[in-house]
Amino acid sequence: MKRLYRSRSDRKIAGICGGLGQYLDADPTVVRLITIVLGLVTGVLPFVIGYLIAWWIVPDEPS
């Protein structure tokens, strides 16, 4: 069973996009670009709030 974790090895800020890339079997760079575009389209403040909530809720990848 797949679980979503924050990536320990592929992180830029919190590892959210790296973890999503691993979970979706996608390149984390593509996930980061999509995240940036969605953040700009929907507004920066809701994006930042959502990212901070994800940082708080999604657990770190087990070692």
mmCIF file of the C-alpha atoms, coordinates in Angstrom:
data_MODEL
# 
_entry.id   MODEL 
# 
loop_
_atom_site.group_PDB 
_atom_site.id 
_atom_site.type_symbol 
_atom_site.label_atom_id 
_atom_site.label_alt_id 
_atom_site.label_comp_id 
_atom_site.label_asym_id 
_atom_site.label_entity_id 
_atom_site.label_seq_id 
_atom_site.pdbx_PDB_ins_code 
_atom_site.Cartn_x 
_atom_site.Cartn_y 
_atom_site.Cartn_z 
_atom_site.occupancy 
_atom_site.B_iso_or_equiv 
_atom_site.pdbx_formal_charge 
_atom_site.auth_seq_id 
_atom_site.auth_comp_id 
_atom_site.auth_asym_id 
_atom_site.auth_atom_id 
_atom_site.pdbx_PDB_model_num 
ATOM 1  C CA . MET A 1 1  ? 0.000  0.000  0.000   1.00 0.00 ? 1  MET A CA 1 
ATOM 2  C CA . LYS A 1 2  ? 1.401  3.376  -1.028  1.00 0.00 ? 2  LYS A CA 1 
ATOM 3  C CA . ARG A 1 3  ? 1.570  6.185  1.514   1.00 0.00 ? 3  ARG A CA 1 
ATOM 4  C CA . LEU A 1 4  ? 2.359  9.817  1.025   1.00 0.00 ? 4  LEU A CA 1 
ATOM 5  C CA . TYR A 1 5  ? 5.480  10.947 2.869   1.00 0.00 ? 5  TYR A CA 1 
ATOM 6  C CA . ARG A 1 6  ? 7.635  14.053 2.752   1.00 0.00 ? 6  ARG A CA 1 
ATOM 7  C CA . SER A 1 7  ? 10.815 13.144 0.934   1.00 0.00 ? 7  SER A CA 1 
ATOM 8  C CA . ARG A 1 8  ? 14.069 13.192 2.890   1.00 0.00 ? 8  ARG A CA 1 
ATOM 9  C CA . SER A 1 9  ? 16.331 12.844 -0.159  1.00 0.00 ? 9  SER A CA 1 
ATOM 10 C CA . ASP A 1 10 ? 14.546 15.038 -2.735  1.00 0.00 ? 10 ASP A CA 1 
ATOM 11 C CA . ARG A 1 11 ? 13.560 18.163 -0.856  1.00 0.00 ? 11 ARG A CA 1 
ATOM 12 C CA . LYS A 1 12 ? 13.928 21.835 -1.606  1.00 0.00 ? 12 LYS A CA 1 
ATOM 13 C CA . ILE A 1 13 ? 11.867 23.360 1.208   1.00 0.00 ? 13 ILE A CA 1 
ATOM 14 C CA . ALA A 1 14 ? 9.857  20.724 3.080   1.00 0.00 ? 14 ALA A CA 1 
ATOM 15 C CA . GLY A 1 15 ? 9.883  17.685 0.793   1.00 0.00 ? 15 GLY A CA 1 
ATOM 16 C CA . ILE A 1 16 ? 6.191  17.937 -0.105  1.00 0.00 ? 16 ILE A CA 1 
ATOM 17 C CA . CYS A 1 17 ? 6.695  18.050 -3.892  1.00 0.00 ? 17 CYS A CA 1 
ATOM 18 C CA . GLY A 1 18 ? 9.404  15.377 -3.750  1.00 0.00 ? 18 GLY A CA 1 
ATOM 19 C CA . GLY A 1 19 ? 7.065  13.133 -1.784  1.00 0.00 ? 19 GLY A CA 1 
ATOM 20 C CA . LEU A 1 20 ? 4.212  13.773 -4.215  1.00 0.00 ? 20 LEU A CA 1 
ATOM 21 C CA . GLY A 1 21 ? 6.525  12.910 -7.090  1.00 0.00 ? 21 GLY A CA 1 
ATOM 22 C CA . GLN A 1 22 ? 7.453  9.610  -5.450  1.00 0.00 ? 22 GLN A CA 1 
ATOM 23 C CA . TYR A 1 23 ? 3.811  8.866  -4.626  1.00 0.00 ? 23 TYR A CA 1 
ATOM 24 C CA . LEU A 1 24 ? 2.613  9.596  -8.178  1.00 0.00 ? 24 LEU A CA 1 
ATOM 25 C CA . ASP A 1 25 ? 5.672  8.016  -9.867  1.00 0.00 ? 25 ASP A CA 1 
ATOM 26 C CA . ALA A 1 26 ? 6.367  11.348 -11.530 1.00 0.00 ? 26 ALA A CA 1 
ATOM 27 C CA . ASP A 1 27 ? 9.423  13.555 -11.793 1.00 0.00 ? 27 ASP A CA 1 
ATOM 28 C CA . PRO A 1 28 ? 9.501  15.867 -8.738  1.00 0.00 ? 28 PRO A CA 1 
ATOM 29 C CA . THR A 1 29 ? 10.623 18.752 -10.949 1.00 0.00 ? 29 THR A CA 1 
ATOM 30 C CA . VAL A 1 30 ? 7.389  18.488 -12.942 1.00 0.00 ? 30 VAL A CA 1 
ATOM 31 C CA . VAL A 1 31 ? 5.404  18.389 -9.690  1.00 0.00 ? 31 VAL A CA 1 
ATOM 32 C CA . ARG A 1 32 ? 7.243  21.522 -8.509  1.00 0.00 ? 32 ARG A CA 1 
ATOM 33 C CA . LEU A 1 33 ? 6.510  23.356 -11.778 1.00 0.00 ? 33 LEU A CA 1 
ATOM 34 C CA . ILE A 1 34 ? 2.818  22.420 -11.630 1.00 0.00 ? 34 ILE A CA 1 
ATOM 35 C CA . THR A 1 35 ? 2.715  23.539 -7.992  1.00 0.00 ? 35 THR A CA 1 
ATOM 36 C CA . ILE A 1 36 ? 4.247  26.913 -8.848  1.00 0.00 ? 36 ILE A CA 1 
ATOM 37 C CA . VAL A 1 37 ? 1.827  27.464 -11.744 1.00 0.00 ? 37 VAL A CA 1 
ATOM 38 C CA . LEU A 1 38 ? -1.177 26.507 -9.593  1.00 0.00 ? 38 LEU A CA 1 
ATOM 39 C CA . GLY A 1 39 ? 0.088  28.791 -6.841  1.00 0.00 ? 39 GLY A CA 1 
ATOM 40 C CA . LEU A 1 40 ? 0.311  31.728 -9.224  1.00 0.00 ? 40 LEU A CA 1 
ATOM 41 C CA . VAL A 1 41 ? -3.084 31.032 -10.802 1.00 0.00 ? 41 VAL A CA 1 
ATOM 42 C CA . THR A 1 42 ? -5.002 30.539 -7.551  1.00 0.00 ? 42 THR A CA 1 
ATOM 43 C CA . GLY A 1 43 ? -3.222 33.207 -5.555  1.00 0.00 ? 43 GLY A CA 1 
ATOM 44 C CA . VAL A 1 44 ? -0.060 33.081 -3.522  1.00 0.00 ? 44 VAL A CA 1 
ATOM 45 C CA . LEU A 1 45 ? -1.592 33.326 -0.029  1.00 0.00 ? 45 LEU A CA 1 
ATOM 46 C CA . PRO A 1 46 ? -3.925 30.283 -0.329  1.00 0.00 ? 46 PRO A CA 1 
ATOM 47 C CA . PHE A 1 47 ? -1.043 28.322 -1.837  1.00 0.00 ? 47 PHE A CA 1 
ATOM 48 C CA . VAL A 1 48 ? 1.285  29.193 1.043   1.00 0.00 ? 48 VAL A CA 1 
ATOM 49 C CA . ILE A 1 49 ? -1.371 28.298 3.612   1.00 0.00 ? 49 ILE A CA 1 
ATOM 50 C CA . GLY A 1 50 ? -2.042 24.964 1.870   1.00 0.00 ? 50 GLY A CA 1 
ATOM 51 C CA . TYR A 1 51 ? 1.673  24.192 1.650   1.00 0.00 ? 51 TYR A CA 1 
ATOM 52 C CA . LEU A 1 52 ? 2.170  24.941 5.346   1.00 0.00 ? 52 LEU A CA 1 
ATOM 53 C CA . ILE A 1 53 ? -0.778 22.715 6.261   1.00 0.00 ? 53 ILE A CA 1 
ATOM 54 C CA . ALA A 1 54 ? 0.656  19.905 4.107   1.00 0.00 ? 54 ALA A CA 1 
ATOM 55 C CA . TRP A 1 55 ? 4.058  20.405 5.773   1.00 0.00 ? 55 TRP A CA 1 
ATOM 56 C CA . TRP A 1 56 ? 2.397  19.993 9.161   1.00 0.00 ? 56 TRP A CA 1 
ATOM 57 C CA . ILE A 1 57 ? 0.152  16.999 8.266   1.00 0.00 ? 57 ILE A CA 1 
ATOM 58 C CA . VAL A 1 58 ? 2.249  14.828 5.908   1.00 0.00 ? 58 VAL A CA 1 
ATOM 59 C CA . PRO A 1 59 ? 4.748  12.737 7.897   1.00 0.00 ? 59 PRO A CA 1 
ATOM 60 C CA . ASP A 1 60 ? 8.465  12.449 7.107   1.00 0.00 ? 60 ASP A CA 1 
ATOM 61 C CA . GLU A 1 61 ? 9.628  9.481  5.072   1.00 0.00 ? 61 GLU A CA 1 
ATOM 62 C CA . PRO A 1 62 ? 10.771 6.669  7.382   1.00 0.00 ? 62 PRO A CA 1 
ATOM 63 C CA . SER A 1 63 ? 14.538 6.159  7.457   1.00 0.00 ? 63 SER A CA 1 
# 
